[in-house]
Amino acid sequence: MRIAWRTGVVAVAFLAIAALPASSQRGPQVIYAQDELPDEETPGVVPQQQEAAPQFQKQVVFFRTNEEPGTIIIHTNERFLYMVMGNNRALRYGVGVGRDGFTWMGLHKITRKAEWPDWRPPPEMIERQPYLPRFMAGGPGNPLGARALYIGTTIYRIHGTNQPHTIGHAVSSGCFRMVNNDVADLFDRVPVGTRVIVKHAPTM
């Protein structure tokens, strides 16, 4: 009787485990809130407001440079994108930049522009986040937002975002995000072929 009782207990325990969802049987999982995802893209989120924090809103500022008017200069440590206007002035926008391990510097040009771009996560991102969709049509819930400016032959872009509260933070996988109103404004100001300079040193 004692052996039969123990066998019954084991059987009940086995059935209880088998009834659990598969994810529960694989050990603990990390669940991220929409604004805590480790990568820059959060598909399907439609923003409730379109403005960045006041210090990151678009404005004309003093900016000393020898670059030609129209040049885009991004200072990743400052979280600002500057469009050179000439006469020591620039139009400054707040941006979200790459998080630790995803910052970069370089000199490129805008090679393509797209309105309400479709999103195809690059293989590198899918490897890190295999649950991401392989394709998402352009629209308000698309992680690339209202506009995208493609940088050289890299996988990086200057694009809109469906998470305006992330402007001014290091959260992306190397792209530069702007609120939709700002990226649409920049999109209309710069043509394909625009020079893009990405720096990490502060402005002087």
Protein Blocks (a to p, Z undefined) as FASTA:
>chain_A
ZZmmmmmmmmmmmmmmmmpcfklmnopaddddfklcfbfbdghiacfbfcdcfklgccdd
ddddfbdehiacddfknopacddebjhiacddddddddehiaccdddddfbdcehiaddd
dfklmmmmmmbcfbdcedfklmnlmbdcdehjbfbdcdddfblklgoiafbgoiacddfk
lmmmmmmmpcghiacdddfbdcZZ
